Amino acid sequence: MRIIESNNFSFEEFKGLVEKYEREDWREINFRNRVILLVLEKIFINDNNIAIVDVSSQYKNRESSVHTRKYYANDSTPDLLVVKNWNYNNHYVKEGDYLAVVEIKSPILAPINNDNKHTAKEIQDYISNGQKVILTDCYKWIFYGFEEEPKTFTLRDTKGWIMSEEENPKFIVKELSFQKRRQVSKVWEDLIGYIELKFSTSQFD
């Protein structure tokens, strides 16, 4: 019998991790492997065919008889892959198995903005290779190639995390003495829902 695990990665957990590495160690590698990788792995935890793979060190000089970058990279090297039926020995894999590349920036060292020519060049390089692209610095997530125009989710702006209020269920307010209202991130809920929708199995079968 197959066990279905929870694929819920809460906004509170995500926010806590982002703020931890903002304070302690704001190198990109931490936001990549200790935040974004964990979020994506959790979303796809019940899909055994989809893997999140770190290819950030798979540079052009690593091309070999076993592994080729041609399915997901030209000149630039993405940080992560969302890939179906992953195998490092990929000379015989279908191109369609590479579902998207993920480019991650440190929100402290290289926040996403419209003036970053290096990032724009990376994104264009991935798109020209036929890839769908997720660009994120944790504060902002931008999806390229999933629709006619890029889709953006902004979780945090110059004023802080973007939150809204909603009422707690009456029974937990009464029985457990919870506050009547609580702060939630509707943008986070929309982001997770968008990822689940765009990577649903039916999209790629």
C-alpha positions as CSV (number, residue, x, y, z in Angstrom):
1,M,0.0,0.0,0.0
2,R,1.4,3.4,-1.0
3,I,1.7,5.9,1.8
4,I,0.8,9.5,0.9
5,E,2.9,12.1,2.7
6,S,1.9,15.7,3.4
7,N,3.3,18.0,0.7
8,N,2.5,21.1,2.8
9,F,5.5,23.4,3.3
10,S,4.0,26.2,5.5
11,F,4.7,29.9,4.9
12,E,5.8,30.1,8.5
13,E,8.5,27.5,7.9
14,F,9.6,29.1,4.7
15,K,9.8,32.6,6.2
16,G,11.7,31.3,9.2
17,L,14.3,29.7,7.0
18,V,14.7,32.7,4.8
19,E,15.2,35.0,7.8
20,K,17.6,32.6,9.4
21,Y,20.0,32.7,6.4
22,E,19.5,36.5,6.0
23,R,20.9,36.8,9.5
24,E,23.5,34.0,9.6
25,D,24.8,33.2,6.2
26,W,23.4,35.0,3.1
27,R,25.3,33.1,0.4
28,E,23.3,31.9,-2.5
29,I,24.1,28.2,-1.7
30,N,22.1,28.4,1.5
31,F,19.0,29.8,-0.1
32,R,19.4,27.2,-2.9
33,N,19.9,24.0,-1.0
34,R,18.4,24.8,2.4
35,V,15.3,26.7,1.3
36,I,14.2,26.5,-2.3
37,L,15.3,22.8,-2.8
38,L,13.4,21.8,0.3
39,V,10.2,23.6,-0.8
40,L,10.2,22.0,-4.2
41,E,11.0,18.6,-2.9
42,K,8.1,18.8,-0.4
43,I,5.7,19.9,-3.2
44,F,6.6,16.8,-5.3
45,I,7.1,14.4,-2.4
46,N,4.3,12.1,-3.6
47,D,5.4,12.0,-7.2
48,N,8.2,9.4,-7.5
49,N,8.8,10.4,-11.1
50,I,9.8,14.0,-10.5
51,A,13.1,15.0,-8.9
52,I,14.7,18.3,-7.9
53,V,18.3,18.1,-8.9
54,D,21.2,20.4,-8.1
55,V,23.2,21.0,-11.3
56,S,24.8,24.3,-10.2
57,S,28.3,22.8,-10.6
58,Q,27.6,21.1,-13.9
59,Y,29.7,23.5,-16.0
60,K,30.5,23.2,-19.7
61,N,33.9,21.5,-18.8
62,R,31.9,18.7,-17.1
63,E,30.5,17.5,-20.4
64,S,31.3,13.7,-20.7
65,S,30.3,10.5,-22.3
66,V,28.0,9.9,-19.4
67,H,26.3,13.3,-18.9
68,T,25.4,16.1,-21.3
69,R,24.0,19.6,-20.5
70,K,22.4,20.0,-23.9
71,Y,18.9,19.3,-22.6
72,Y,18.9,22.1,-20.1
73,A,21.8,24.5,-20.6
74,N,23.7,26.4,-23.2
75,D,26.3,29.0,-21.9
76,S,24.7,29.6,-18.5
77,T,24.4,26.9,-15.8
78,P,21.1,26.7,-13.8
79,D,21.0,26.0,-10.1
80,L,18.3,23.3,-10.0
81,L,16.3,21.1,-12.4
82,V,12.7,20.0,-12.1
83,V,13.1,16.7,-14.0
84,K,11.1,13.6,-14.7
85,N,12.7,10.2,-14.6
86,W,16.1,11.6,-13.6
87,N,19.2,9.7,-14.4
88,Y,22.7,11.3,-14.5
89,N,23.5,9.1,-17.4
90,N,21.3,11.1,-19.7
91,H,22.5,10.6,-23.3
92,Y,19.4,8.5,-24.0
93,V,16.8,10.5,-22.0
94,K,13.9,12.2,-23.6
95,E,14.2,16.0,-23.9
96,G,10.7,16.4,-22.5
97,D,11.7,14.9,-19.2
98,Y,13.4,18.2,-18.3
99,L,10.4,20.1,-17.1
100,A,12.0,23.4,-15.9
101,V,15.3,25.0,-14.8
102,V,15.5,27.0,-11.5
103,E,17.7,30.0,-11.2
104,I,18.2,31.2,-7.6
105,K,19.6,34.4,-6.2
106,S,20.5,35.6,-2.7
107,P,18.0,38.2,-1.6
108,I,20.9,40.0,0.1
109,L,23.7,39.7,-2.4
110,A,21.7,39.6,-5.7
111,P,18.1,40.5,-5.3
112,I,15.9,40.2,-8.4
113,N,15.4,43.5,-10.2
114,N,14.8,44.6,-13.8
115,D,18.2,46.2,-14.2
116,N,20.3,43.1,-13.6
117,K,21.8,42.4,-17.1
118,H,23.6,39.2,-15.9
119,T,20.4,37.6,-14.7
120,A,18.5,38.7,-17.8
121,K,21.1,37.0,-20.0
122,E,20.9,33.8,-18.0
123,I,17.1,33.7,-18.3
124,Q,17.3,34.4,-22.1
125,D,19.9,31.6,-22.4
126,Y,17.6,29.1,-20.8
127,I,14.6,30.2,-22.8
128,S,16.5,30.0,-26.1
129,N,17.3,26.4,-25.1
130,G,13.6,25.7,-24.9
131,Q,13.3,25.6,-21.2
132,K,10.7,26.8,-18.8
133,V,12.3,28.9,-16.1
134,I,11.7,29.6,-12.4
135,L,13.6,32.6,-11.1
136,T,13.6,33.4,-7.4
137,D,15.4,35.2,-4.7
138,C,12.9,33.9,-2.1
139,Y,11.1,37.3,-1.9
140,K,10.0,37.1,-5.5
141,W,9.2,34.2,-7.8
142,I,9.0,34.7,-11.6
143,F,7.9,31.9,-14.0
144,Y,9.0,32.2,-17.6
145,G,7.5,30.1,-20.4
146,F,4.6,28.7,-18.5
147,E,2.2,31.3,-20.0
148,E,2.5,33.9,-22.8
149,E,3.8,36.4,-20.3
150,P,6.0,35.9,-17.2
151,K,4.0,35.2,-14.0
152,T,5.2,36.9,-10.8
153,F,4.5,36.2,-7.2
154,T,5.9,38.8,-4.7
155,L,6.0,37.5,-1.1
156,R,8.0,40.4,0.3
157,D,8.6,44.0,-0.8
158,T,10.5,47.0,0.6
159,K,7.9,47.2,3.5
160,G,8.2,43.6,4.5
161,W,6.3,40.3,4.0
162,I,3.0,40.8,2.3
163,M,0.4,39.5,4.6
164,S,-3.4,39.7,5.0
165,E,-5.8,38.9,7.8
166,E,-8.4,36.2,8.1
167,E,-10.7,35.0,10.8
168,N,-9.8,31.9,12.8
169,P,-12.6,29.2,13.1
170,K,-14.9,30.1,16.0
171,F,-14.4,26.8,17.8
172,I,-10.6,27.3,18.1
173,V,-11.1,30.8,19.3
174,K,-13.6,29.6,22.0
175,E,-12.1,26.3,22.9
176,L,-8.3,27.0,22.5
177,S,-8.3,30.7,23.2
178,F,-6.9,31.6,19.8
179,Q,-7.0,35.2,18.6
180,K,-10.0,36.0,16.5
181,R,-7.9,36.9,13.5
182,R,-4.6,35.7,12.1
183,Q,-2.0,36.9,9.6
184,V,-1.6,34.7,6.5
185,S,0.2,34.9,3.2
186,K,-2.3,34.6,0.4
187,V,0.5,35.0,-2.1
188,W,2.3,31.9,-0.7
189,E,-0.9,29.9,-1.1
190,D,-1.3,31.1,-4.7
191,L,2.4,30.4,-5.4
192,I,2.2,26.8,-4.2
193,G,-1.1,26.2,-6.0
194,Y,0.4,27.6,-9.2
195,I,3.4,25.3,-9.0
196,E,1.2,22.3,-8.4
197,L,-1.0,23.2,-11.3
198,K,1.8,23.8,-13.8
199,F,3.6,20.6,-12.9
200,S,0.6,18.3,-12.6
201,T,1.2,14.9,-14.1
202,S,-1.4,15.5,-16.8
203,Q,0.6,18.5,-18.1
204,F,3.5,16.3,-19.1
205,D,2.0,12.8,-20.0
